Amino acid sequence: MAAPLFTVAASLLVCATAVTGTIPPKAVSPVVAKTTDYGDLVDPGLNRDSCTSTLWSDNVLWVCRDTQQVLSNGSIGHQLVANTASFSSLPSSRSHHQQLLLSSPEPYGTLFYPFQQDECPANGCGDNVCGPGICGPGSRWIGWPDTTPLVVARDPFGTGWVDAYGWMAKQRLDGLTVLNATGNVLFRVTSRVSGEKKLPTTTFVDTFWSPTEIGYGTAAHVIHEEFAYLYGGTPNAELAVARVNLAGGSFENRKSYEFYVNGTWTRKTPLFTDPGAILPNTSAKQGTVYWSPKWKSFVWIGGDGFPDANGLISTAPKAEGPWSAPIQFYSGSIGNGTLPAYSLVAHPGLTDGTGDYIFISWTKTHPDPATGFAVYTQPLVRVDWK
């Protein structure tokens, strides 16, 4: 059954993004028509950082970074989980907009992407927190996904059968300083039941990209027509792109990957420092790439980094570019924490797929007066385009 499912699901994914007409020779210039504030994401009892989302089965899967419990007295707990997941429904209509509720069938403490044996997987303690990945005072493996899993197959008959892949950098930090980076890992993410009673299963596949290679898939990804395009960061904080053919490629086989280097697609894997892999006008800061039928263009949406919540947008007629210079289209509120705002991302999986509008979110912080921990809030905003 697996092979026919992949074929049907891949076809549906292609049909959902394919558009008639020719690709424009130039990038477009988006203009905002209206914005609608949906309030903060509601996550009862949890303090969660930097959530991303994807359309899963008939619901939405959210994957977030550092997660702590909110205690009965309102303060933030000392147990820290590096990444967690939840489900939600699709957002309500603009005319009756309501806050979006995230919920998980798993008890608190469950990692979505598990740590490996060389990443201090047991519950260690340091810097006033305890949890998997923490090696001691001043040192932890972070387990922070920058983007959501990429859905590559979905059963159209409502059984809940979904296949996806997630890529994540493998880094050990002291504060925000990288102590060592040992490559980028690949996870297989699967569901075999419908509904929201069980989170997807994540399985470690391999340390897929070495420390000397670009972490394709860790920064952003998008499916359009017959290809999945996977973006990774470069040393100058811009992006590079690889692709896998959905019809015959395997995401677990490096021979299936092509890389865009020096203006052409090649099977030779470039080094992390190869200047020919850089896509001009792109940004490796956390962001999202999606295909817009409205503009017949690829779209990148992301932030401008600390300490602001300014939304930037760039477009391109092809996944590899040429990308337009990013322009600001939104300015969001910020917190009063040490890192006031960051992680502005888009949520194409929350939309109807027309490209007429997009949802964005970002993380705001303020200090918990009882513990000094960062308290996270994540506003959700709908942006309608002219």
C-alpha positions as CSV (number, residue, x, y, z in Angstrom):
1,M,0.0,0.0,0.0
2,A,2.9,2.4,0.7
3,A,3.9,2.9,-2.9
4,P,0.5,3.7,-4.3
5,L,-0.1,6.0,-1.3
6,F,3.0,8.0,-2.1
7,T,2.0,8.3,-5.7
8,V,-1.5,9.5,-4.9
9,A,-0.4,11.8,-2.2
10,A,2.4,13.3,-4.2
11,S,0.0,13.9,-7.0
12,L,-2.3,15.7,-4.7
13,L,0.5,17.8,-3.4
14,V,1.5,18.7,-6.9
15,C,-2.0,19.5,-7.9
16,A,-2.5,21.7,-4.9
17,T,0.5,23.8,-5.9
18,A,0.4,23.6,-9.7
19,V,-0.9,26.7,-11.5
20,T,-1.7,27.3,-15.1
21,G,0.1,30.0,-17.0
22,T,3.7,30.9,-17.5
23,I,6.1,31.9,-14.7
24,P,6.7,35.6,-14.7
25,P,10.2,36.7,-15.6
26,K,10.4,39.0,-12.6
27,A,9.7,38.8,-9.0
28,V,6.4,40.5,-7.9
29,S,6.0,43.3,-5.3
30,P,3.4,42.3,-2.7
31,V,1.2,45.0,-1.1
32,V,-0.8,44.5,2.1
33,A,-4.5,45.1,1.9
34,K,-5.5,44.4,5.5
35,T,-4.2,42.7,8.6
36,T,-6.3,40.9,11.3
37,D,-5.0,40.2,14.8
38,Y,-6.0,36.7,16.0
39,G,-4.5,37.3,19.5
40,D,-1.8,35.0,21.0
41,L,-1.6,31.3,20.4
42,V,-3.3,29.6,23.3
43,D,-1.3,26.8,24.9
44,P,-2.8,26.0,28.2
45,G,-0.3,25.3,31.0
46,L,2.7,25.6,28.7
47,N,5.4,28.3,28.0
48,R,6.6,27.6,24.5
49,D,9.0,29.2,22.1
50,S,9.1,29.7,18.4
51,C,6.3,27.5,17.0
52,T,6.0,26.5,13.3
53,S,3.1,24.8,11.7
54,T,2.1,22.6,8.8
55,L,-1.2,21.2,7.5
56,W,-1.1,17.5,8.6
57,S,-4.1,15.3,8.0
58,D,-7.4,17.2,8.6
59,N,-5.7,19.3,11.2
60,V,-2.5,21.4,11.8
61,L,0.7,20.1,13.4
62,W,2.7,22.6,15.4
63,V,6.3,22.0,16.4
64,C,7.9,24.4,19.0
65,R,11.2,25.0,20.7
66,D,12.0,25.2,24.4
67,T,8.9,24.3,26.4
68,Q,8.3,24.7,30.2
69,Q,5.2,24.2,32.4
70,V,3.3,27.2,33.8
71,L,2.8,26.3,37.4
72,S,-0.3,26.7,39.5
73,N,1.0,30.0,40.9
74,G,1.6,31.4,37.4
75,S,5.4,31.1,37.5
76,I,7.5,29.1,35.0
77,G,8.8,25.7,36.0
78,H,12.4,24.6,36.0
79,Q,12.0,21.5,33.8
80,L,12.9,22.3,30.2
81,V,12.0,20.3,27.1
82,A,14.0,21.4,24.0
83,N,11.2,20.7,21.4
84,T,7.5,19.7,21.6
85,A,4.5,19.3,19.3
86,S,0.8,19.9,19.4
87,F,-2.3,19.9,17.1
88,S,-4.8,22.6,16.3
89,S,-7.7,23.1,14.0
90,L,-7.6,25.6,11.1
91,P,-8.2,29.3,12.1
92,S,-11.7,30.7,12.1
93,S,-12.7,33.1,9.4
94,R,-11.5,36.7,9.4
95,S,-15.0,38.0,10.1
96,H,-15.3,35.8,13.3
97,H,-11.6,35.5,14.2
98,Q,-10.8,33.8,17.5
99,Q,-7.6,32.8,19.2
100,L,-6.2,29.4,18.1
101,L,-6.0,26.7,20.7
102,L,-3.0,24.3,20.6
103,S,-3.3,21.0,22.5
104,S,-1.3,17.8,22.8
105,P,-2.4,14.2,23.7
106,E,1.1,13.6,25.2
107,P,2.0,14.4,28.8
108,Y,4.4,17.2,29.4
109,G,8.1,16.2,29.1
110,T,7.8,14.3,25.7
111,L,10.4,15.4,23.2
112,F,9.1,15.5,19.6
113,Y,12.6,15.2,18.1
114,P,14.6,12.9,20.4
115,F,18.2,13.5,21.4
116,Q,20.9,11.0,20.4
117,Q,23.2,9.2,22.8
118,D,26.0,11.8,22.3
119,E,23.7,14.7,23.2
120,C,23.2,14.3,27.0
121,P,19.8,12.6,26.5
122,A,19.2,11.9,30.2
123,N,17.8,14.7,32.4
124,G,20.8,16.8,33.3
125,C,20.7,20.1,35.2
126,G,22.5,23.4,34.7
127,D,21.8,27.2,34.8
128,N,18.7,26.7,37.0
129,V,17.0,24.3,34.6
130,C,16.8,20.5,34.1
131,G,15.9,18.4,31.1
132,P,17.1,16.2,28.2
133,G,20.0,17.7,26.3
134,I,21.3,19.7,29.3
135,C,24.9,18.6,30.0
136,G,25.6,20.8,33.0
137,P,26.0,24.5,33.9
138,G,26.5,26.6,30.8
139,S,26.2,23.7,28.3
140,R,23.3,22.1,26.4
141,W,22.3,20.5,23.2
142,I,19.5,22.7,21.9
143,G,17.3,20.5,19.6
144,W,15.7,23.6,18.1
145,P,13.9,23.1,14.8
146,D,13.8,26.2,12.6
147,T,11.0,24.8,10.5
148,T,8.2,22.4,10.5
149,P,8.3,18.8,9.1
150,L,7.9,18.6,5.3
151,V,4.9,16.5,4.4
152,V,5.7,14.4,1.3
153,A,2.8,12.0,1.3
154,R,-0.8,12.2,2.6
155,D,-3.6,9.7,2.3
156,P,-6.5,11.4,0.6
157,F,-9.1,9.1,2.1
158,G,-9.0,10.4,5.7
159,T,-7.2,7.5,7.4
160,G,-4.6,9.8,8.9
161,W,-1.7,8.3,7.0
162,V,1.0,11.0,6.7
163,D,4.7,10.8,5.8
164,A,7.0,13.7,6.4
165,Y,10.7,14.5,7.1
166,G,12.3,17.0,9.5
167,W,15.9,18.4,9.4
168,M,17.6,20.0,12.4
169,A,21.0,21.3,13.2
170,K,22.9,19.4,15.8
171,Q,24.5,22.0,18.1
172,R,25.9,22.4,21.6
173,L,25.6,25.9,23.1
174,D,26.9,27.9,26.0
175,G,24.2,30.5,26.3
176,L,23.9,31.5,22.6
177,T,27.5,30.7,21.8
178,V,28.1,27.6,19.7
179,L,30.5,25.2,21.4
180,N,30.4,22.7,18.7
181,A,28.3,21.8,15.7
182,T,28.3,18.2,14.6
183,G,26.2,18.3,11.4
184,N,22.5,18.2,10.7
185,V,20.2,15.3,11.5
186,L,17.3,13.9,9.5
187,F,14.1,12.5,11.1
188,R,11.3,10.5,9.6
189,V,7.9,11.8,10.8
190,T,4.9,9.6,10.4
191,S,1.2,9.2,11.4
192,R,-0.9,6.1,10.8
193,V,-4.1,7.2,12.7
194,S,-6.5,10.1,12.1
195,G,-7.5,12.6,14.7
196,E,-5.6,14.2,17.6
197,K,-5.3,11.3,20.1
198,K,-1.7,10.5,19.0
199,L,1.2,12.8,17.9
200,P,3.2,11.7,14.9
201,T,6.1,9.2,15.5
202,T,9.6,10.6,14.9
203,T,12.4,8.3,14.0
204,F,16.1,9.3,13.7
205,V,17.4,8.4,10.2
206,D,20.9,9.7,10.1
207,T,23.3,12.6,10.7
208,F,22.5,13.6,7.2
209,W,24.7,16.6,6.4
210,S,28.2,16.8,7.9
211,P,29.6,19.9,9.7
212,T,31.4,20.9,6.4
213,E,28.2,20.8,4.4
214,I,25.1,23.0,4.1
215,G,22.2,21.9,6.3
216,Y,19.6,21.6,3.4
217,G,16.1,21.4,4.8
218,T,16.9,23.0,8.2
219,A,16.1,26.6,7.2
220,A,13.0,26.2,5.0
221,H,11.4,23.9,2.4
222,V,8.5,23.9,-0.1
223,I,6.9,21.5,-2.6
224,H,6.1,22.7,-6.1
225,E,5.1,20.6,-9.0
226,E,7.4,17.5,-9.1
227,F,10.1,18.7,-6.7
228,A,10.7,19.3,-3.0
229,Y,13.0,22.3,-2.5
230,L,15.2,22.3,0.6
231,Y,16.9,25.4,1.9
232,G,19.9,25.7,4.3
233,G,22.0,28.5,5.7
234,T,25.4,29.6,4.5
235,P,28.3,31.3,6.4
236,N,27.1,34.8,5.3
237,A,23.6,34.1,6.6
238,E,22.0,33.7,3.2
239,L,20.4,30.6,1.8
240,A,21.3,27.7,-0.5
241,V,18.9,25.3,-2.1
242,A,18.7,21.6,-3.0
243,R,15.9,19.6,-4.5
244,V,14.5,16.0,-4.6
245,N,12.2,14.7,-7.3
246,L,9.0,13.4,-5.7
247,A,8.3,10.9,-8.4
248,G,11.4,8.7,-8.0
249,G,13.6,10.2,-5.3
250,S,14.1,9.2,-1.7
251,F,14.8,11.8,1.0
252,E,16.9,9.2,2.9
253,N,19.2,8.6,-0.1
254,R,21.7,11.4,-0.7
255,K,21.9,10.3,-4.4
256,S,18.4,11.7,-4.9
257,Y,19.5,15.2,-4.1
258,E,20.5,17.9,-6.6
259,F,22.2,21.1,-5.5
260,Y,22.0,24.6,-7.1
261,V,25.6,25.8,-7.5
262,N,27.0,28.4,-9.8
263,G,23.7,28.8,-11.6
264,T,23.0,25.2,-12.4
265,W,21.7,22.0,-10.8
266,T,24.4,19.4,-9.9
267,R,24.7,16.1,-8.1
268,K,27.9,17.2,-6.4
269,T,27.4,18.2,-2.8
270,P,28.9,21.7,-2.2
271,L,30.9,22.6,0.9
272,F,29.4,24.8,3.5
273,T,31.8,27.6,2.4
274,D,31.2,27.3,-1.3
275,P,30.3,30.8,-2.5
276,G,28.6,29.4,-5.6
277,A,25.8,27.9,-3.5
278,I,24.7,31.3,-2.2
279,L,21.3,32.6,-3.4
280,P,21.6,36.5,-3.5
281,N,19.0,38.5,-1.6
282,T,18.0,35.6,0.7
283,S,18.2,35.4,4.5
284,A,19.0,32.4,6.7
285,K,17.3,33.9,9.7
286,Q,14.3,31.9,10.7
287,G,11.6,32.2,8.0
288,T,9.3,30.3,5.6
289,V,9.2,29.6,1.9
290,Y,5.9,28.8,0.1
291,W,4.4,28.9,-3.4
292,S,1.8,31.6,-4.1
293,P,-0.7,30.8,-6.9
294,K,-1.9,34.4,-6.7
295,W,1.6,35.7,-7.7
296,K,2.8,32.6,-9.5
297,S,5.9,33.0,-7.4
298,F,7.9,31.5,-4.6
299,V,7.6,33.6,-1.4
300,W,10.0,33.9,1.5
301,I,8.7,35.6,4.7
302,G,10.9,36.1,7.8
303,G,12.0,38.6,10.4
304,D,14.9,41.0,10.6
305,G,16.3,39.5,13.8
306,F,16.6,40.9,17.4
307,P,15.2,43.0,18.8
308,D,12.3,43.8,16.4
309,A,9.3,41.9,14.9
310,N,9.5,43.4,11.5
311,G,8.1,41.1,8.8
312,L,10.1,41.0,5.5
313,I,9.0,39.4,2.2
314,S,10.9,38.4,-0.9
315,T,9.6,36.7,-4.0
316,A,11.2,34.7,-6.9
317,P,9.8,33.1,-10.1
318,K,11.9,29.9,-9.4
319,A,12.9,28.2,-6.2
320,E,16.5,29.1,-6.9
321,G,15.7,32.7,-7.8
322,P,16.4,35.4,-8.7
323,W,15.0,36.5,-5.4
324,S,13.9,40.1,-5.0
325,A,15.5,42.2,-2.2
326,P,13.4,41.7,0.9
327,I,11.0,44.5,1.8
328,Q,9.2,45.2,5.1
329,F,5.4,44.6,5.0
330,Y,4.6,44.4,8.7
331,S,5.8,45.6,12.1
332,G,4.7,43.7,15.2
333,S,4.8,44.5,18.9
334,I,7.8,43.4,21.0
335,G,8.3,42.3,24.6
336,N,10.6,43.7,27.3
337,G,12.7,40.6,27.8
338,T,16.5,40.3,27.1
339,L,15.5,39.1,23.6
340,P,12.3,41.2,23.0
341,A,11.2,39.6,19.7
342,Y,12.4,37.0,17.1
343,S,11.3,34.0,15.1
344,L,8.9,35.6,12.7
345,V,7.6,32.9,10.4
346,A,4.7,32.3,8.0
347,H,2.0,29.6,8.2
348,P,0.8,28.7,4.6
349,G,-0.8,25.5,6.1
350,L,-3.3,27.7,7.9
351,T,-4.6,29.2,4.6
352,D,-6.9,28.0,1.8
353,G,-3.9,27.7,-0.6
354,T,-5.0,30.6,-3.0
355,G,-2.2,32.9,-1.9
356,D,-4.7,35.7,-1.3
357,Y,-3.6,35.8,2.4
358,I,-1.0,34.4,4.8
359,F,-0.8,34.0,8.6
360,I,2.4,35.1,10.4
361,S,3.5,34.7,14.0
362,W,6.6,35.7,16.0
363,T,7.9,35.2,19.6
364,K,7.7,38.0,22.2
365,T,9.4,37.7,25.6
366,H,9.1,39.2,29.1
367,P,10.8,38.1,32.3
368,D,8.9,35.9,34.8
369,P,9.3,38.0,38.0
370,A,9.4,34.9,40.2
371,T,12.1,33.0,38.3
372,G,13.7,35.3,35.8
373,F,12.8,32.8,33.0
374,A,11.6,34.2,29.7
375,V,7.8,34.1,29.3
376,Y,6.9,33.5,25.7
377,T,3.9,34.9,23.8
378,Q,3.2,34.3,20.1
379,P,0.9,36.6,18.3
380,L,-0.9,35.3,15.2
381,V,-1.8,37.7,12.5
382,R,-3.6,37.2,9.2
383,V,-2.2,39.4,6.3
384,D,-4.5,39.8,3.2
385,W,-2.8,41.0,0.0
386,K,-4.1,43.4,-2.6
